[in-house]
Structure formats: C-alpha cells, structure tokens
C-alpha cells in the first residue's frame, strides 16, 4: 500500500475516535467524574507521546535550537488562535458541563467551536503523517496516543454541546468532518514534508508538539481537574506510563 494512503488512513483512524467519544457523550449519560477521569488519562497519554515521540524525535533530527523554536512557535500560534476563538464562545469547547454557551446566548459560538475543534486536531494528525517520512512504519505510539485522547475529547465536548442545546446533526456532523480532516491532515503532513531537510522536519514536529502541549493544558486539564481533582494527578500519571510502556515495547 502506498505510504501516502497509509498516512491518510492512520490519521482517519485516530480521528474516528472523536466520533466514538461523541456517541458515548451524546447517547449515554456518563457521569461527569467519569468523563473527567477519562480526560485526565487521555491528557497523560498525550503528554507522554509529546515528550518521548515528538520532542525527542525533533531533537534527534535537528538539535535543540530548531526544537525549541518549533515548540515555542507552536504554543504561540495555538494560544493566539485560541484567544481569538475564546472571545467568540469556543473557550469551553471540551467541557462537559454547563460552560459551553448556546447559540442563542452567544451567536456564532457554534462556528467558533467547530474551528476550535479543527485547531485541536490538525497538529496531531500532521505528525502522524510526518512519522512515515523516516522510511519505517508509522509511529504507533503517536497514533494510539491521539486515538486514546480523542475519545474523551469527543465525549466531553458532545456532552457539553447536548447540554447547550445543540442538535445531534451539528454534533455528529462536526466530529465526522474533523475525523475526515484528520485523515487529510495526516496525508498532507506526509506529502508536503517529503524531502524536507532534517532541520525543517524538526521544527514542524516540535511546532505540532508545542501546539499539542498548549492544547492539553488549556482545554483537557481544566475539564479533568474540575470533577476529578483529588485523583486527577494519579490518573494522568497512569495515562503517561501507559503510553511510555507502549513506546518501549
């Protein structure tokens, strides 16, 4: 199978977890403590993948300076875009409670949430595609980490959207679109970065890592902390160690 097809397929697979989570959040009345606990586990998994897969790989390819430039640039880009979206009602897009505004309360917030979901998903998918550029198989740890973190993201966000009065068509249309974009983004990461110098690959990988780190602390950790604050540290460490063990098997 051509590698570009593999890249798109792995990205689509990781993005499909958003639909799985959204289905659980929409149709099941999952307790908020369970949602928060799953979110904490997903955050730990992503933190491990960023540390031992993305940042480590960027440093190995390009050294400290390109890695630092990329990571800071990714964090700045994500934070800047997130600040703009927050003003339009997308600040709590991953929250399962009453924090999400309805369209009546804040017109345009539905579109802002959709753009925010896209902002969260694209960096993860790009690095999935880029991981095939080494000539070996896809980074399974990155795929698994993104998949496991997408489940609680979709679950929490869909539960919040339901409480905000958004329709099932909107919720599942949004996550289906994001899953498809995840596949396209992974394909683009492979196609556009093929033949790029190691320093460029290092910057792009670190750029995605910085954006993901900013996303974890800004959107996933607050949801985890709100309803599972006494156990969130332990659950996050368990997620971190699970991904770490997978990367060393």
C-alpha positions in Angstrom: 0.0 0.0 0.0 1.4 3.4 -0.9 2.7 5.4 2.1 0.5 8.4 1.4 -2.6 6.1 1.6 -1.2 4.7 4.9 -0.7 8.3 6.2 -4.3 9.3 5.4 -5.7 6.0 6.8 -3.8 6.3 10.1 -4.9 9.9 10.5 -8.5 8.9 9.8 -8.3 6.1 12.3 -7.1 8.4 15.0 -9.7 11.0 14.2 -12.5 8.4 14.2 -12.1 8.2 18.0 -13.8 11.6 18.2 -17.0 10.0 16.8 -16.7 7.1 19.3 -16.4 9.5 22.1 -19.1 11.8 20.8 -21.5 8.9 20.5 -20.9 8.0 24.1 -21.3 11.6 25.2 -24.5 12.1 23.3 -26.4 8.9 23.8 -25.2 7.8 27.3 -25.5 9.8 30.5 -21.9 9.4 31.5 -21.2 10.8 35.0 -19.0 13.9 34.9 -16.5 12.4 37.2 -16.0 9.5 34.7 -15.6 12.0 31.9 -13.1 14.0 33.8 -11.2 10.8 34.7 -11.0 9.6 31.1 -9.9 13.1 30.1 -7.1 13.0 32.7 -5.9 9.7 31.3 -6.0 11.0 27.8 -4.0 14.0 28.8 -1.4 11.8 30.4 -1.2 9.7 27.2 -0.7 12.8 25.0 1.9 14.2 27.4 3.9 11.1 27.1 3.7 11.0 23.3 4.7 14.6 23.0 7.7 14.0 25.4 9.1 10.7 24.1 7.9 10.7 20.5 7.6 14.3 19.2 10.1 16.4 21.2 12.6 13.6 21.3 12.3 13.0 17.6 12.6 16.7 16.8 15.7 17.0 18.9 17.3 13.9 17.3 16.6 15.3 13.8 17.6 18.9 14.2 19.0 19.6 17.7 17.9 21.8 20.5 17.6 25.2 18.7 15.1 24.1 15.9 13.2 22.0 18.5 12.9 25.0 20.9 11.9 27.4 18.1 9.3 25.0 16.8 7.8 24.2 20.2 7.6 27.9 21.2 6.2 28.8 17.8 3.5 26.1 18.0 2.5 27.2 21.5 2.3 30.8 20.5 0.3 30.0 17.4 -2.2 27.8 19.2 -2.6 30.3 22.1 -3.1 33.2 19.8 -5.7 31.4 17.8 -7.4 30.1 20.9 -7.6 33.6 22.4 -9.5 34.7 19.3 -11.8 31.8 19.4 -12.5 32.2 23.1 -13.9 35.6 22.5 -16.4 34.1 20.1 -17.6 31.4 22.5 -15.3 28.4 22.0 -13.3 28.8 25.2 -15.0 25.7 26.9 -15.5 23.5 23.8 -14.2 20.5 25.6 -16.2 21.0 28.8 -19.0 18.5 29.6 -21.0 20.7 32.0 -22.9 24.0 31.5 -19.8 26.1 30.5 -20.5 25.9 26.7 -22.7 28.8 25.6 -25.8 28.1 23.4 -26.2 29.7 20.0 -28.9 31.8 21.5 -26.7 33.0 24.3 -23.8 33.8 22.1 -24.5 33.8 18.3 -21.6 32.4 16.3 -20.3 30.2 19.1 -21.2 27.1 17.2 -18.9 28.0 14.3 -16.2 29.1 16.8 -16.4 25.7 18.5 -16.1 23.9 15.1 -13.0 26.0 14.2 -11.6 25.3 17.7 -12.1 21.5 17.2 -10.2 21.8 13.9 -7.4 23.8 15.6 -7.1 21.0 18.2 -7.0 18.1 15.8 -4.8 19.2 12.9 -1.4 19.3 14.6 -1.8 15.8 15.9 -2.7 14.4 12.5 0.2 16.2 10.7 2.8 14.5 12.9 1.1 11.1 12.3 1.7 11.6 8.5 5.2 13.0 9.0 6.2 10.0 11.1 6.2 7.9 7.9 8.9 10.0 6.4 11.6 8.2 8.3 11.2 5.2 5.9 9.8 2.9 8.6 6.3 2.2 9.8 4.0 4.8 11.3 4.7 5.9 14.9 2.2 3.5 16.5 2.6 5.3 19.9 1.5 8.6 18.4 -1.5 7.0 16.6 -2.6 5.3 19.8 -2.0 8.4 21.9 -4.1 10.6 19.6 -6.8 7.9 19.4 -7.0 7.5 23.2 -7.0 11.2 23.8 -9.7 11.8 21.1 -12.2 9.6 22.8 -12.5 11.7 26.0 -12.3 14.9 23.9 -15.3 13.8 21.8 -17.1 12.5 24.8 -16.7 15.6 26.9 -17.4 18.1 24.1 -20.5 16.2 22.9 -22.0 16.1 26.4 -21.4 19.8 26.7 -22.9 20.5 23.3 -26.0 18.5 24.2 -26.5 20.5 27.4 -26.0 23.7 25.4 -28.9 22.7 23.2 -27.1 21.9 20.0 -28.6 19.3 17.7 -27.3 15.8 17.0 -26.9 16.8 13.4 -24.5 19.6 14.4 -22.5 17.4 16.9 -22.0 14.4 14.6 -21.6 16.5 11.5 -18.8 18.4 13.3 -16.9 15.3 14.5 -17.3 13.5 11.2 -15.8 16.5 9.4 -13.0 16.7 11.9 -12.3 13.0 11.5 -12.1 13.4 7.7 -9.9 16.5 8.1 -7.6 14.4 10.4 -7.1 12.0 7.6 -6.4 14.7 5.1 -4.0 16.5 7.5 -2.0 13.3 8.0 -1.8 12.8 4.3 -0.7 16.5 3.9 1.9 16.0 6.6 3.4 13.2 4.6 3.1 14.8 1.2 4.2 18.3 2.0 7.2 17.4 4.2 8.6 14.7 2.0 12.2 15.5 1.1 12.4 18.4 3.6 15.7 18.8 5.4 16.0 17.3 8.9 16.0 20.8 10.5 12.7 21.6 8.8 11.2 18.3 9.9 12.4 19.0 13.5 10.8 22.4 13.5 7.5 21.1 12.2 7.4 18.2 14.6 8.2 20.5 17.5 5.7 23.0 16.2 3.0 20.4 16.5 4.3 19.3 19.9 4.1 22.8 21.2 0.6 23.3 20.0 -0.5 20.0 21.5 1.1 20.8 24.8 -0.7 24.2 24.9 -4.0 22.4 24.0 -3.6 19.9 26.8 -3.1 22.5 29.5 -5.7 24.9 28.1 -8.6 22.5 27.3 -8.1 19.0 28.6 -6.6 19.6 32.1 -9.3 22.1 33.2 -12.0 19.6 32.4 -10.2 16.8 34.2 -9.4 18.9 37.3 -13.0 20.2 37.7 -14.7 17.0 38.7 -11.8 14.6 39.5 -9.4 16.9 41.2 -8.5 14.5 44.0 -7.4 11.8 41.6 -6.5 13.7 38.5 -2.8 13.5 39.2 -2.8 9.7 39.7 -4.9 9.1 36.6 -2.8 11.4 34.5 0.4 9.5 35.6 -1.3 6.2 34.7 -2.0 7.5 31.2 1.5 8.8 30.9 3.1 5.5 31.9 0.7 3.5 29.6 2.0 5.5 26.6 5.6 5.3 27.8 5.3 1.5 28.1 3.9 1.3 24.6 6.8 3.3 23.2 9.3 0.9 24.8 7.9 -2.4 23.8 
